[in-house]
Amino acid sequence: MPSGIVLSNGHTWKQQRRFGAVTMRNLGLGKKGMEHQIEEEAQQLVEIFARAKGQPLDPLLPITNAVSSLICVLSFGYRFSLEDEEFQQMMEAVDFLLKFGGSFCHAVTEVFPRLMKRLPGPHQKALFSAAMVLSFTKREIEKHKEQQSFHEPRDFIDFYLLQIEKSKGDPNSTYDEDNLAECILDLFIAGTETTATSLQWALLLMVAYSDIQEKVHREIAGVFGSSHAICYQDRHKLPFTNAVVHEVLRAKFMLPVGIPRRSVKDVNMQGFTIPKNTIVITDLRSVLLDPEQWETPEEFNPHHFLDKDGHFVAREEFLPFGAGARMCLGEQMAKMELFLFFSNLLKVFRFQLPEGVKELRKEPVMGLTFHPHPYKLCAVPRTGLS
């Protein structure tokens, strides 16, 4: 039976999900503590871009490291060095798993798992990658157990180990180290890839739509000038910038379909009967690109989230994180990261094509997630800013 949060069901899912939500709050999600950590990571990302001195830069690695560092602080209590070879191998393994997911080979592996385990192919690398990430996580769990730090919990592993202690003797408990390792894997896959890829799309789109990029910068500069450090509450003062971030998530949504779910009872929907225990896969495109809800659904248009007076408008149809009880656990953290990383970068740099490059490819690479083709851009420091 699947473990962790994302793919589990029934009693296991209820316990893991409830624990995850409570622990994320205990670790500062939605509070100043977590926001301050994101702000610090955003400033470090700005410094890394600045070191390129306006020369062509592939933003993938610095963006991924910035986002994954926050997941590390949340999960393990500390961030890894960019030079840490073992950590880089783990992140490469996570990246491969996401690119492998959704492929034909992945589909065949899911249908014939026992047969495919004996045959050569890219699925063997995927199996090895998954095992490597879980092994890395389990070593971190062992370190926490040796340190006995869970008696004064400071991160997700500590809180979970404490919960295992509290649940000893409870026959209905699903808290164990295997579920803990899977929960950490879920946090990395859901929390790193989605946010990092959305930020890559955001920068690519700013290069493609330089007029929108300039409007974002003018709004930020007009409100704060060059010295003010942007915080998450500032999104209310930056409606156009906030609208751009939301439009990136809508127009370049990450998942081609929602994560498969199982109906818990018979459901009648618009004349169709969905029997109990049916696997249900939602079509995110049907809502995020619905021509009846969005003025120009196929175009990148921040005005989808602005009223006639330029005020930001939340949209009920905006569902890139899903809906209901199983919506993304890290939605709030992802929104904070995207807004703070994006606004701080656009405040300092003008993003443009490298010399000799005429345009960037805006169509996605198909996989378990929709991510951009590899690209380079130039982050040119704006005059008088640092």
Secondary structure, DSSP 4 states (H G I P E B T S, - for coil): ---SSSS--HHHHHHHHHHHHHHHHHTTTTSHHHHHHHHHHHHHHHHHHHHTTTSEE--HHHHHHHHHHHHHHHHHSSPPPTT-HHHHHHHHHHHHHHHHTTSHHHHHHHHSHHHHTTS-SHHHHHHHHHHHHHHHHHHHHHHHHHHTGGGS--SHHHHHHHHHHHTTT-TT----HHHHHHHHHHHHIIIIIHHHHHHHHHHHHHHHTHHHHHHHHHHHHHHHTTTPPP-GGGGGG-HHHHHHHHHHHHHT-S-SSPPPEE-SS-EEETTEEE-TT-EE---THHHHT-TTT-SSTTS--GGGGB-TTS-B---TT--TT--GGGS-TTHHHHHHHHHHHHHHHHHHEEEEPPTT------SEEPSSS-EEPP--EEEEEPTT--
